Amino acid sequence: MKKYLTSSLLFAGILMLSACGGSTQSTVSSPDGKTAILFNLSEDGSATYSVTFLSKEIIKPSALGFSFTNQPELSGSLKINEVKQSSTNETWEMPWGEQRLVKNEYKEMVVSLEETATPNRKFNVYFRVYNDGIGFRYEFLEQAGVDTVFIKEELTEFNLTSDHTTWWLPGDWDSSEHLNNTSPFSKINATSKRNHPSLAATYIPVNGVLTPVTMRTADGIHLSFHEAALIDFAEMTLQVDTASLSMKSNLVGSARTEHKTKRALPFVTPWRTIQISENAAGLIDSRLVLNLNEPNKIGDVSWFTPMKYVGIWWEMHIGVSTWDYEATQFAGVEKGEKVKAKHGATTENAKRYIDFASKNGIKGLLVEGWNTGWDRWIGFEDREGVFDFVTPYPDYDLKEVVRYGKEKGVEVIMHHETSAAPRTYEQQLDTAYNLMQLLGIHSVKSGYVGPIIPKGEYHGSQWMINHYNNAAIKAIDYQVAVNAHEPIKDTGLRRTYPNIISREGLRGQEFNAWSVDGGNPPEHIAIVAFTRMLSGPIDFTPGVFELSLKTKPNNQINTTLAHQLALFVVIYSPIQMACDLPENYEGHPAFQFIRDVGVDWEQSKTLAGEVGDYVVIAREERNTGNWFVGAVTDENAREITIDFDFLPEGKNFQAAIYSDGANAHWKENAQDIQLAQTEIKKGDKRTFKLAAGGGLAISLLKK
């Protein structure tokens, strides 16, 4: 991959501070001078950092350190040996993504620390300050007589300056599929979310939150806390202290070990990140998390092509068919009742979807329930050895479906549901990936539904982090791209391993079909865009047209039809599923937007938005110069004005506008949509009405 390096400069040399009897403080500022980190050692040698933005403190002095099971705590009696400062300004190219070229500009400060008391351990803290936020990580150095450390807890703190409005998910070690919550920081009560009836696995040990967690200060500054480059380390959740307005790292542990992370020396931790913006829109346009990851280690990944796809998937969720060959499905998990239904993953049905996809220019087909094991895993605690990832059910001819798809220009997307039994999956990975390579299948959707086996591990524990990452890295050898569901959170590793294409990691569309709590509320995506989406691509499966869910009379989609169209632009993923049944798309004029909309972007611009209220995003498609605009709102109707100044000078665009009808409403009249054609050029301004729970989708095709 071509890399565009513009400058890299060591600008401050080496400052011998404590070693020369000098200051115990050091500061590094962002390239634009708006953001600064102050590192400080107290009189007892404890290390803290604080952050200012626009000359105002936004993170009060916060502790750094670790506790261990095999060593004393590392948090005090420190001295500074040296401080190095440098700057970097480069541009790198994404093989696929929200934009093609990414600017990576920051100033870095490396603080080298040493204990003044036995055992005189040495470690470094790296601080990077960008125009859009900060990141810091620890580097553990070699230590006499010790080759491995057993980390009991990370002591990193984030001390807030006030009681910010916070958008949060409970700090669940097993699931990120909870509903979003909005409250003052002081009112966070994560432990009240335990034992959710719609979640297959959940474990919330303390009052904490998952990351990204986004906040807005009283004066409108937006902060989002997360991590980057999560490799061979436990996931970081954040335990909250509502009284002191503080968060502290709470690493995901394991009931099988006393420690939470085990690492051989030397090593570096993941980055701890804070995205900072003067407005909500700036959070979405930030590439901080990506930039903190290492460059592409794969090289050419042209064997993966961003695409739209359809799937034998939604029909299972709405009860039209089922995953298992015996054609029974649980009518109610709590009752264990079974009802007869037809198997969805048949050769005949797959060919029907392929014909529809081919006719409409859609390049992919996902088939779930194709392989043996689906009739034996639901409700069983011991799921080891249940699934076979190479053997189809008798009514599904995998090779014939793949052959037929190639004939029609449609690539089959493999599906591997592990049932959260990763050891079974690991035993079959090479065989399963080899089958994909032989058939020319280049992407897989993997799933991890349920509590992890072995018992005592969690989805975010170090053991599972390594499983997820190693499965994706192994896939490179077989030219396979991975879209994980029930995953670990995204931390920007797609920059390093761009075969990590997307993931779930939120309440997806399926909650609208079977949730006991009314599904996703109209505000869902207006929060997700400023929280979960900051970490990376989302396989949300948008595009439901039959919003009343006739087969599920107690459920519905809590958006308008225009909102569903807008999701193809608002939610970013290099693979986007048009999830509804082909018969619900056939002959519908609004389906033209799904045919037209891109999935791979030259650039993206967040035009406006407020967390939990609404968001408006414009994206330019790579290689065509066509633009697409998506806007969604919460349960409140609103007007938005779009300035089309982002369009290139001197070009006219044919605009197809898909907007809420005059009587549209997410609950009362969700299907009401109006279509209009017009010409739009740079400098034009248009005002649009979004219905309650509504949206707006615009295709701007170059004339």
C-alpha positions as CSV (number, residue, x, y, z in Angstrom):
1,M,0.0,0.0,0.0
2,K,1.3,3.4,-0.8
3,K,2.1,5.7,2.1
4,Y,2.3,9.4,1.9
5,L,4.8,10.7,4.4
6,T,5.0,14.5,4.8
7,S,7.2,15.0,7.8
8,S,8.5,13.5,11.0
9,L,10.6,15.6,13.4
10,L,12.3,15.1,16.8
11,F,11.5,18.6,18.0
12,A,12.6,18.8,21.7
13,G,15.4,16.4,22.0
14,I,15.9,14.6,25.3
15,L,15.0,16.6,28.4
16,M,16.9,15.2,31.5
17,L,14.5,16.4,34.1
18,S,14.4,14.5,37.4
19,A,17.9,13.1,36.7
20,C,19.2,16.7,36.7
21,G,17.3,17.8,39.8
22,G,14.9,19.7,37.6
23,S,11.1,19.9,37.2
24,T,8.9,16.9,37.7
25,Q,6.3,18.2,35.2
26,S,6.3,18.1,31.4
27,T,3.7,19.2,28.9
28,V,2.9,18.3,25.3
29,S,0.4,20.1,23.1
30,S,-1.5,19.3,20.0
31,P,-0.3,20.6,16.6
32,D,-3.1,23.3,16.6
33,G,-2.3,24.2,20.3
34,K,-5.8,23.6,21.5
35,T,-5.2,20.4,23.5
36,A,-2.4,19.7,26.0
37,I,-1.4,16.9,28.4
38,L,0.4,17.8,31.6
39,F,2.4,14.9,33.2
40,N,3.3,15.3,36.9
41,L,5.0,13.5,39.7
42,S,3.8,14.3,43.2
43,E,6.1,14.5,46.2
44,D,5.7,10.8,47.0
45,G,6.6,10.0,43.4
46,S,3.1,9.1,42.2
47,A,2.4,9.8,38.5
48,T,-0.6,11.7,37.2
49,Y,-1.7,13.3,34.0
50,S,-4.2,16.0,33.3
51,V,-5.7,17.4,30.0
52,T,-6.7,20.9,29.0
53,F,-8.7,22.0,25.9
54,L,-8.9,25.6,24.9
55,S,-6.9,26.5,28.0
56,K,-9.5,24.9,30.2
57,E,-9.0,21.7,32.3
58,I,-11.2,18.9,31.0
59,I,-9.5,16.0,32.8
60,K,-8.3,16.7,36.4
61,P,-5.0,15.1,37.6
62,S,-5.6,11.4,37.3
63,A,-3.5,8.5,38.5
64,L,-1.4,6.1,36.4
65,G,-0.3,2.6,37.5
66,F,-0.8,-1.1,37.9
67,S,-1.3,-3.7,40.5
68,F,0.0,-7.3,40.1
69,T,-0.4,-10.7,41.6
70,N,3.3,-11.4,41.6
71,Q,4.9,-8.0,42.3
72,P,4.3,-4.9,44.4
73,E,1.9,-2.3,43.1
74,L,3.5,0.1,40.5
75,S,2.1,3.5,41.4
76,G,4.6,5.5,43.6
77,S,8.2,6.2,44.5
78,L,8.9,7.2,40.9
79,K,11.5,9.5,39.3
80,I,11.8,10.8,35.8
81,N,14.9,9.6,34.0
82,E,14.2,11.5,30.7
83,V,11.5,12.9,28.5
84,K,11.6,12.7,24.7
85,Q,9.3,14.8,22.5
86,S,8.7,14.5,18.8
87,S,6.2,15.3,16.1
88,T,4.8,13.4,13.2
89,N,2.8,14.6,10.2
90,E,2.0,11.9,7.6
91,T,-0.9,10.8,5.4
92,W,-1.7,7.1,4.8
93,E,-4.1,5.4,2.5
94,M,-7.0,3.1,3.5
95,P,-7.6,0.2,1.2
96,W,-11.3,0.6,2.0
97,G,-13.0,2.9,4.6
98,E,-14.8,6.1,5.4
99,Q,-12.2,8.0,3.5
100,R,-9.2,7.1,1.3
101,L,-6.5,9.3,2.7
102,V,-6.1,9.8,6.4
103,K,-4.0,12.5,8.0
104,N,-2.0,11.3,11.0
105,E,-0.6,14.4,12.7
106,Y,0.4,14.5,16.4
107,K,3.0,15.5,18.9
108,E,4.4,12.8,21.2
109,M,6.0,12.8,24.6
110,V,7.7,9.7,26.0
111,V,8.3,9.8,29.8
112,S,10.8,7.3,31.1
113,L,10.2,6.4,34.7
114,E,12.0,4.4,37.3
115,E,11.2,3.4,40.9
116,T,13.5,4.9,43.5
117,A,12.8,1.9,45.8
118,T,13.3,-1.9,45.2
119,P,12.7,-3.5,42.8
120,N,13.6,-0.3,40.8
121,R,11.4,-1.2,37.9
122,K,11.6,0.9,34.8
123,F,8.7,1.7,32.4
124,N,7.7,4.4,29.8
125,V,4.5,6.2,29.3
126,Y,3.8,7.4,25.7
127,F,1.5,10.4,25.3
128,R,0.3,11.5,21.9
129,V,-1.8,14.6,21.3
130,Y,-3.8,15.1,18.2
131,N,-6.0,18.0,17.1
132,D,-9.0,15.6,17.7
133,G,-7.9,14.1,21.1
134,I,-5.3,12.3,23.0
135,G,-3.9,8.8,23.5
136,F,-1.5,7.3,26.0
137,R,-0.1,3.8,26.6
138,Y,2.4,2.1,29.0
139,E,5.6,0.3,27.9
140,F,6.9,-2.4,30.3
141,L,10.6,-2.9,30.0
142,E,12.8,-5.9,30.8
143,Q,13.3,-6.4,34.5
144,A,16.0,-8.3,36.3
145,G,14.9,-11.7,37.5
146,V,11.4,-11.4,36.0
147,D,10.3,-12.5,32.6
148,T,6.5,-12.3,33.0
149,V,4.1,-10.0,34.8
150,F,0.6,-11.0,36.0
151,I,-1.6,-7.8,36.0
152,K,-4.3,-7.8,38.6
153,E,-5.6,-4.4,37.7
154,E,-4.8,-1.3,35.8
155,L,-5.0,1.8,38.0
156,T,-5.5,4.4,35.2
157,E,-8.0,7.1,36.2
158,F,-10.1,9.6,34.3
159,N,-11.2,12.3,36.7
160,L,-13.9,14.5,35.3
161,T,-14.3,18.2,36.0
162,S,-18.1,18.2,36.3
163,D,-21.2,16.1,36.1
164,H,-21.4,15.7,32.3
165,T,-24.3,14.4,30.3
166,T,-23.3,10.9,29.5
167,W,-24.4,8.3,26.9
168,W,-23.4,4.9,28.3
169,L,-23.8,1.1,28.1
170,P,-23.3,-0.9,31.3
171,G,-19.8,-2.3,31.8
172,D,-20.8,-5.8,30.8
173,W,-17.9,-8.3,30.4
174,D,-20.0,-10.4,28.1
175,S,-22.3,-8.2,26.0
176,S,-22.5,-4.8,24.4
177,E,-26.1,-5.4,23.2
178,H,-27.8,-3.4,25.9
179,L,-30.0,-0.4,25.3
180,N,-28.2,3.0,25.3
181,N,-28.7,5.1,28.4
182,T,-28.6,8.9,28.8
183,S,-28.1,10.5,32.2
184,P,-25.8,12.8,34.2
185,F,-22.6,11.0,35.0
186,S,-23.6,11.0,38.7
187,K,-26.8,9.0,37.9
188,I,-25.1,6.1,36.1
189,N,-26.4,2.8,37.6
190,A,-25.1,0.0,35.5
191,T,-25.8,-2.8,38.0
192,S,-29.5,-2.2,37.5
193,K,-29.1,-3.6,34.0
194,R,-28.1,-7.2,35.0
195,N,-30.0,-10.3,33.8
196,H,-31.5,-8.7,30.7
197,P,-34.1,-11.2,29.3
198,S,-33.2,-10.6,25.7
199,L,-29.4,-11.2,26.1
200,A,-27.9,-14.6,25.8
201,A,-25.0,-13.7,28.0
202,T,-24.4,-10.9,30.5
203,Y,-22.0,-10.3,33.4
204,I,-21.9,-6.8,35.1
205,P,-19.6,-7.1,38.1
206,V,-19.4,-3.4,39.2
207,N,-21.1,-0.1,38.5
208,G,-19.1,0.6,35.3
209,V,-19.5,1.4,31.6
210,L,-18.3,0.1,28.3
211,T,-16.2,2.1,25.9
212,P,-16.7,4.2,23.8
213,V,-18.5,6.2,26.4
214,T,-19.4,9.7,25.2
215,M,-20.0,12.9,27.3
216,R,-21.0,16.5,26.8
217,T,-19.9,19.2,29.1
218,A,-22.0,22.1,30.2
219,D,-20.3,24.4,27.7
220,G,-20.7,22.0,24.8
221,I,-17.3,20.2,24.6
222,H,-17.7,16.6,23.6
223,L,-15.5,13.8,25.0
224,S,-15.4,10.1,24.2
225,F,-13.3,7.6,26.1
226,H,-12.1,4.4,24.5
227,E,-9.0,2.3,23.7
228,A,-7.0,1.5,20.6
229,A,-4.8,-1.4,19.5
230,L,-6.3,-4.0,21.8
231,I,-3.9,-6.9,21.4
232,D,-3.0,-9.7,23.9
233,F,-4.6,-7.7,26.8
234,A,-7.9,-7.7,28.7
235,E,-10.6,-5.3,27.5
236,M,-10.8,-2.1,29.5
237,T,-14.2,-1.2,31.0
238,L,-14.5,1.8,33.2
239,Q,-15.7,1.6,36.8
240,V,-17.5,4.8,37.8
241,D,-17.5,6.7,41.0
242,T,-20.6,8.8,40.8
243,A,-19.7,10.8,44.0
244,S,-16.2,11.8,42.9
245,L,-17.1,12.0,39.2
246,S,-14.3,9.7,38.3
247,M,-13.7,6.6,36.2
248,K,-11.0,3.9,36.8
249,S,-9.9,1.1,34.5
250,N,-11.7,-2.2,35.3
251,L,-10.1,-4.8,33.1
252,V,-12.2,-7.8,32.2
253,G,-11.1,-10.7,34.2
254,S,-11.5,-14.5,34.2
255,A,-12.8,-16.8,36.9
256,R,-10.1,-19.2,36.0
257,T,-7.2,-17.0,37.0
258,E,-6.3,-14.5,39.7
259,H,-4.8,-12.1,37.2
260,K,-6.5,-10.3,34.4
261,T,-3.6,-10.1,31.9
262,K,-0.5,-12.1,31.7
263,R,2.4,-10.8,29.5
264,A,6.0,-11.6,28.9
265,L,8.4,-8.7,29.2
266,P,8.9,-6.4,27.3
267,F,5.5,-5.3,26.0
268,V,3.2,-2.3,25.4
269,T,-0.4,-2.0,26.5
270,P,-3.3,-0.8,24.4
271,W,-3.7,3.0,24.0
272,R,-6.2,4.7,26.3
273,T,-7.9,7.4,24.2
274,I,-10.0,10.5,24.7
275,Q,-11.6,12.0,21.6
276,I,-12.2,15.7,22.1
277,S,-14.4,18.0,19.9
278,E,-16.0,21.4,20.2
279,N,-19.2,19.8,18.7
280,A,-20.7,16.4,18.4
281,A,-20.1,16.1,14.6
282,G,-16.3,16.3,15.2
283,L,-16.4,13.1,17.1
284,I,-17.6,11.1,14.1
285,D,-15.0,12.7,11.7
286,S,-12.1,11.9,14.1
287,R,-9.7,9.2,13.0
288,L,-7.8,9.1,16.3
289,V,-8.5,5.5,17.2
290,L,-7.4,4.3,13.7
291,N,-4.2,6.5,13.8
292,L,-3.1,5.0,17.0
293,N,-2.8,1.5,15.4
294,E,0.2,0.2,13.4
295,P,0.2,0.5,9.6
296,N,-1.1,-2.3,7.4
297,K,0.8,-5.6,7.9
298,I,-1.0,-7.5,5.2
299,G,-0.3,-5.5,2.1
300,D,-2.6,-5.9,-0.8
301,V,-6.2,-6.9,0.2
302,S,-7.8,-6.4,-3.2
303,W,-9.2,-10.0,-2.9
304,F,-11.8,-8.4,-0.5
305,T,-14.3,-6.1,-2.2
306,P,-16.7,-3.8,-0.2
307,M,-20.2,-4.8,-1.1
308,K,-23.9,-4.7,-0.4
309,Y,-25.4,-8.1,0.4
310,V,-28.7,-9.9,1.0
311,G,-29.2,-12.8,3.3
312,I,-31.1,-15.8,4.5
313,W,-31.2,-14.3,7.9
314,W,-34.1,-11.8,8.5
315,E,-36.7,-14.5,7.6
316,M,-35.5,-16.5,10.6
317,H,-35.8,-13.6,13.0
318,I,-39.4,-12.9,11.9
319,G,-40.4,-16.6,12.0
320,V,-40.8,-17.3,8.3
321,S,-38.1,-20.0,8.5
322,T,-35.6,-21.4,10.9
323,W,-31.8,-22.1,11.1
324,D,-32.0,-25.8,11.9
325,Y,-32.6,-28.6,9.5
326,E,-35.2,-30.3,11.7
327,A,-37.2,-27.1,11.1
328,T,-38.2,-26.4,14.7
329,Q,-37.5,-23.2,16.5
330,F,-38.0,-22.0,20.0
331,A,-41.3,-20.1,20.3
332,G,-40.2,-18.8,23.7
333,V,-36.9,-19.2,25.3
334,E,-38.4,-18.9,28.7
335,K,-40.8,-21.8,28.0
336,G,-38.7,-23.9,25.8
337,E,-41.6,-24.5,23.4
338,K,-41.0,-25.5,19.9
339,V,-43.1,-24.9,16.8
340,K,-42.7,-26.4,13.3
341,A,-41.3,-24.1,10.6
342,K,-39.3,-24.6,7.4
343,H,-35.6,-24.7,7.1
344,G,-34.3,-21.5,5.5
345,A,-30.9,-22.5,4.2
346,T,-31.9,-24.6,1.2
347,T,-30.3,-24.7,-2.2
348,E,-33.6,-23.6,-3.7
349,N,-34.0,-20.6,-1.4
350,A,-30.4,-19.6,-1.8
351,K,-30.7,-19.5,-5.6
352,R,-33.9,-17.4,-5.2
353,Y,-31.9,-14.8,-3.2
354,I,-29.0,-15.0,-5.7
355,D,-31.4,-14.2,-8.6
356,F,-32.8,-11.2,-6.7
357,A,-29.3,-9.9,-5.8
358,S,-28.0,-10.4,-9.4
359,K,-31.0,-8.6,-10.9
360,N,-30.4,-5.6,-8.6
361,G,-26.6,-5.3,-8.7
362,I,-26.1,-6.6,-5.2
363,K,-22.8,-8.6,-4.9
364,G,-23.2,-10.8,-1.9
365,L,-25.4,-13.4,-0.2
366,L,-25.1,-14.5,3.4
367,V,-26.6,-17.9,4.3
368,E,-27.1,-18.8,7.9
369,G,-28.2,-22.2,9.1
370,W,-26.4,-24.1,6.3
371,N,-24.2,-26.3,8.4
372,T,-24.9,-29.2,10.8
373,G,-25.3,-28.4,14.5
374,W,-28.1,-25.9,14.6
375,D,-30.6,-28.4,15.9
376,R,-28.4,-29.3,18.9
377,W,-27.1,-26.0,20.4
378,I,-29.9,-23.9,21.7
379,G,-30.6,-24.5,25.3
380,F,-27.6,-26.8,25.8
381,E,-24.9,-25.7,28.4
382,D,-22.3,-28.0,26.9
383,R,-21.9,-26.7,23.3
384,E,-18.4,-28.1,22.7
385,G,-18.2,-30.0,19.4
386,V,-21.7,-29.2,18.3
387,F,-21.0,-27.2,15.1
388,D,-19.3,-28.6,12.1
389,F,-18.0,-25.7,9.8
390,V,-17.6,-27.7,6.6
391,T,-20.6,-30.1,6.5
392,P,-23.8,-28.8,5.0
393,Y,-27.3,-30.0,5.9
394,P,-28.7,-32.4,3.3
395,D,-31.0,-29.8,1.7
396,Y,-28.1,-27.3,1.0
397,D,-25.6,-28.0,-1.7
398,L,-22.8,-25.6,-0.8
399,K,-20.8,-26.1,-3.9
400,E,-23.8,-25.7,-6.2
401,V,-24.9,-22.5,-4.5
402,V,-21.3,-21.1,-4.8
403,R,-21.2,-22.1,-8.5
404,Y,-24.6,-20.6,-9.2
405,G,-23.7,-17.4,-7.4
406,K,-20.5,-17.0,-9.4
407,E,-22.5,-17.5,-12.6
408,K,-24.8,-14.7,-11.5
409,G,-22.0,-12.4,-10.2
410,V,-22.9,-12.9,-6.5
411,E,-20.4,-14.0,-3.9
412,V,-21.5,-16.2,-1.1
413,I,-20.6,-15.0,2.4
414,M,-19.7,-17.8,4.7
415,H,-21.3,-18.1,8.2
416,H,-19.6,-19.6,11.2
417,E,-21.7,-19.6,14.4
418,T,-19.3,-20.9,17.2
419,S,-22.0,-20.9,19.9
420,A,-19.3,-19.2,22.1
421,A,-17.3,-22.5,22.1
422,P,-14.0,-21.1,20.7
423,R,-12.0,-24.2,21.3
424,T,-14.2,-26.2,19.0
425,Y,-13.9,-23.4,16.4
426,E,-10.1,-23.2,16.7
427,Q,-9.8,-27.0,16.1
428,Q,-11.6,-26.5,12.7
429,L,-10.4,-23.1,11.7
430,D,-7.8,-24.3,9.1
431,T,-10.2,-26.8,7.6
432,A,-13.0,-24.3,7.5
433,Y,-10.9,-21.5,6.0
434,N,-9.4,-23.9,3.5
435,L,-12.8,-24.9,2.3
436,M,-13.6,-21.2,1.8
437,Q,-10.4,-20.7,-0.2
438,L,-11.1,-23.7,-2.4
439,L,-14.6,-22.3,-3.2
440,G,-13.4,-18.7,-3.7
441,I,-15.3,-17.4,-0.7
442,H,-13.5,-14.3,0.7
443,S,-15.6,-13.2,3.7
444,V,-17.1,-14.8,6.8
445,K,-19.6,-13.7,9.4
446,S,-18.6,-15.4,12.7
447,G,-20.8,-15.5,15.7
448,Y,-20.3,-16.1,19.5
449,V,-23.8,-16.3,21.0
450,G,-24.0,-17.3,24.6
451,P,-21.7,-17.6,27.7
452,I,-18.1,-18.5,26.7
453,I,-16.9,-22.0,27.1
454,P,-14.8,-22.8,29.1
455,K,-16.9,-21.5,31.9
456,G,-15.3,-18.5,33.7
457,E,-14.1,-16.8,30.6
458,Y,-15.9,-13.7,29.2
459,H,-16.1,-12.2,25.8
460,G,-13.7,-9.4,26.9
461,S,-11.1,-11.5,28.8
462,Q,-7.5,-11.7,27.5
463,W,-8.1,-15.3,26.5
464,M,-11.0,-14.4,24.3
465,I,-9.2,-11.2,23.0
466,N,-6.5,-13.5,21.7
467,H,-9.0,-15.9,20.2
468,Y,-10.8,-13.2,18.2
469,N,-7.6,-11.6,17.0
470,N,-5.8,-14.9,16.2
471,A,-8.9,-16.1,14.2
472,A,-8.7,-12.9,12.1
473,I,-4.9,-13.1,11.6
474,K,-5.1,-16.8,10.6
475,A,-7.8,-15.9,8.0
476,I,-5.2,-13.7,6.2
477,D,-3.4,-16.9,5.0
478,Y,-6.6,-18.0,3.3
479,Q,-7.6,-14.5,1.9
480,V,-10.6,-14.4,4.2
481,A,-12.1,-11.2,5.6
482,V,-13.8,-11.4,9.0
483,N,-17.1,-9.8,10.2
484,A,-17.5,-10.9,13.9
485,H,-20.8,-10.8,15.8
486,E,-21.0,-10.9,19.6
487,P,-17.4,-9.6,19.2
488,I,-14.8,-7.8,21.2
489,K,-15.1,-4.1,20.6
490,D,-13.4,-2.5,17.7
491,T,-10.2,-0.7,18.6
492,G,-8.9,0.3,15.1
493,L,-7.1,-2.9,14.3
494,R,-8.5,-2.8,10.8
495,R,-5.7,-0.4,10.0
496,T,-3.1,-3.1,10.8
497,Y,-5.2,-6.0,9.6
498,P,-7.6,-4.7,7.0
499,N,-9.2,-8.1,6.6
500,I,-11.0,-7.2,9.8
501,I,-13.9,-5.6,7.9
502,S,-16.8,-5.1,10.3
503,R,-18.5,-6.4,13.4
504,E,-21.7,-6.2,15.4
505,G,-21.1,-5.1,19.0
506,L,-24.4,-3.3,19.6
507,R,-28.1,-3.9,19.6
508,G,-28.7,-4.7,16.0
509,Q,-31.8,-4.8,13.8
510,E,-32.8,-8.2,15.1
511,F,-33.8,-6.8,18.5
512,N,-36.7,-5.2,16.7
513,A,-38.0,-8.6,15.7
514,W,-37.7,-10.5,19.0
515,S,-36.9,-8.1,21.9
516,V,-39.2,-8.3,24.9
517,D,-38.6,-4.6,25.6
518,G,-40.0,-3.0,22.5
519,G,-37.0,-3.2,20.3
520,N,-34.6,-0.3,19.5
521,P,-36.2,3.1,20.2
522,P,-36.2,5.8,17.5
523,E,-33.2,7.5,19.1
524,H,-31.1,4.4,18.8
525,I,-28.9,5.3,15.8
526,A,-28.7,9.0,16.9
527,I,-26.8,7.7,19.9
528,V,-24.9,4.9,18.2
529,A,-23.4,7.2,15.6
530,F,-21.7,9.2,18.5
531,T,-20.8,6.2,20.6
532,R,-20.3,2.7,19.2
533,M,-19.6,4.0,15.6
534,L,-16.6,6.0,16.9
535,S,-14.8,2.6,17.4
536,G,-15.3,1.3,13.8
537,P,-17.6,-0.3,11.2
538,I,-20.9,-1.7,12.2
539,D,-22.8,-4.6,10.6
540,F,-26.2,-3.3,11.7
541,T,-28.2,-4.9,8.8
542,P,-30.4,-1.9,7.8
543,G,-33.1,-1.7,5.1
544,V,-36.3,-3.2,6.6
545,F,-39.2,-2.2,4.3
546,E,-42.0,-4.2,6.0
547,L,-41.9,-2.2,9.2
548,S,-45.0,-3.5,10.9
549,L,-43.6,-7.1,11.0
550,K,-46.8,-8.9,10.1
551,T,-45.4,-12.2,11.3
552,K,-44.5,-10.7,14.7
553,P,-47.7,-8.8,15.8
554,N,-46.1,-7.7,19.1
555,N,-43.0,-6.2,17.4
556,Q,-42.3,-3.5,14.9
557,I,-39.5,-1.4,13.5
558,N,-39.4,1.9,15.4
559,T,-38.4,4.1,12.5
560,T,-39.9,5.4,9.2
561,L,-39.0,3.9,5.9
562,A,-36.9,6.9,5.0
563,H,-34.9,6.4,8.2
564,Q,-34.1,2.8,7.1
565,L,-32.8,4.1,3.8
566,A,-30.7,6.7,5.5
567,L,-28.9,4.1,7.6
568,F,-27.0,2.9,4.5
569,V,-25.1,6.3,4.7
570,V,-25.3,7.1,8.4
571,I,-23.9,3.8,9.6
572,Y,-20.5,3.0,8.2
573,S,-19.5,-0.5,7.1
574,P,-17.7,-1.8,4.0
575,I,-20.3,-4.5,3.8
576,Q,-24.0,-3.4,4.1
577,M,-26.8,-5.8,4.3
578,A,-30.2,-5.1,2.7
579,C,-31.8,-7.3,5.3
580,D,-35.5,-7.6,4.3
581,L,-37.1,-10.3,2.3
582,P,-36.8,-10.0,-1.5
583,E,-40.5,-9.9,-1.9
584,N,-40.7,-6.8,0.3
585,Y,-38.3,-5.0,-2.0
586,E,-39.7,-6.2,-5.3
587,G,-41.4,-3.3,-7.2
588,H,-40.9,-0.8,-4.4
589,P,-39.6,2.6,-5.8
590,A,-37.6,3.3,-2.7
591,F,-35.4,0.2,-3.3
592,Q,-33.7,2.3,-6.0
593,F,-31.7,4.1,-3.3
594,I,-30.3,0.8,-2.0
595,R,-29.3,-0.1,-5.6
596,D,-27.5,3.2,-6.0
597,V,-25.9,3.8,-2.6
598,G,-22.1,3.2,-2.3
599,V,-20.3,1.2,0.4
600,D,-16.7,2.4,-0.1
601,W,-15.9,6.1,0.3
602,E,-13.4,8.7,-1.0
603,Q,-14.4,11.0,1.9
604,S,-17.0,11.4,4.6
605,K,-18.3,14.6,6.2
606,T,-20.6,14.9,9.2
607,L,-22.7,17.9,8.4
608,A,-24.6,18.3,11.6
609,G,-25.9,16.4,14.7
610,E,-26.4,16.2,18.4
611,V,-26.0,13.1,20.4
612,G,-29.3,11.3,20.9
613,D,-31.2,13.8,18.7
614,Y,-30.2,13.6,15.1
615,V,-27.2,13.2,12.7
616,V,-26.6,14.2,9.1
617,I,-23.7,12.6,7.1
618,A,-22.5,13.0,3.5
619,R,-20.2,10.5,1.8
620,E,-18.5,10.6,-1.6
621,E,-18.2,7.2,-3.3
622,R,-14.7,6.1,-4.4
623,N,-14.1,6.0,-8.2
624,T,-17.4,7.5,-9.2
625,G,-17.6,11.0,-7.6
626,N,-21.2,10.3,-6.6
627,W,-22.3,11.6,-3.2
628,F,-24.9,10.2,-0.8
629,V,-26.5,11.9,2.2
630,G,-28.2,10.3,5.1
631,A,-30.0,11.9,8.1
632,V,-31.9,10.3,11.0
633,T,-33.7,11.7,13.9
634,D,-35.0,10.5,17.3
635,E,-38.7,10.4,18.3
636,N,-38.9,14.2,17.7
637,A,-39.8,15.7,14.3
638,R,-37.4,18.4,13.1
639,E,-36.3,20.5,10.2
640,I,-32.7,20.4,8.9
641,T,-31.0,22.6,6.4
642,I,-28.3,21.0,4.3
643,D,-25.7,23.2,2.7
644,F,-24.4,21.4,-0.4
645,D,-21.1,23.3,-0.3
646,F,-19.3,20.0,0.0
647,L,-19.9,19.2,-3.6
648,P,-17.2,20.0,-6.2
649,E,-17.2,23.3,-8.1
650,G,-18.7,23.3,-11.5
651,K,-20.5,19.9,-11.3
652,N,-24.2,19.4,-11.5
653,F,-25.7,16.4,-9.7
654,Q,-29.0,14.6,-10.4
655,A,-30.5,14.3,-6.9
656,A,-33.0,11.6,-5.9
657,I,-34.5,12.6,-2.6
658,Y,-36.2,10.0,-0.4
659,S,-37.9,11.9,2.5
660,D,-40.6,11.3,5.0
661,G,-44.1,11.8,3.7
662,A,-46.4,14.5,5.1
663,N,-48.1,12.1,7.5
664,A,-45.1,10.0,8.3
665,H,-44.5,8.9,11.9
666,W,-42.4,6.0,13.3
667,K,-45.4,4.5,15.1
668,E,-48.5,5.8,13.3
669,N,-47.5,5.8,9.6
670,A,-44.0,4.4,9.2
671,Q,-44.4,3.5,5.5
672,D,-45.2,7.1,4.3
673,I,-42.3,8.2,2.0
674,Q,-42.1,10.6,-0.8
675,L,-39.6,10.6,-3.7
676,A,-38.5,13.7,-5.7
677,Q,-36.0,14.4,-8.5
678,T,-34.1,17.6,-8.9
679,E,-30.7,19.0,-9.7
680,I,-28.3,20.2,-7.0
681,K,-24.9,21.9,-7.2
682,K,-22.3,23.3,-4.9
683,G,-23.7,26.3,-2.9
684,D,-27.3,25.1,-2.9
685,K,-29.1,25.0,0.4
686,R,-32.3,22.9,1.0
687,T,-34.5,22.5,4.0
688,F,-36.1,19.1,4.8
689,K,-38.6,17.9,7.3
690,L,-37.8,14.8,9.3
691,A,-40.8,13.0,10.8
692,A,-40.8,11.6,14.3
693,G,-38.4,8.7,14.1
694,G,-37.8,9.7,10.5
695,G,-35.0,10.2,8.1
696,L,-33.8,11.5,4.8
697,A,-31.7,9.7,2.1
698,I,-30.3,11.6,-1.0
699,S,-28.4,10.2,-3.9
700,L,-26.4,12.7,-5.9
701,L,-25.3,11.2,-9.1
702,K,-22.9,13.1,-11.4
703,K,-24.5,14.3,-14.6
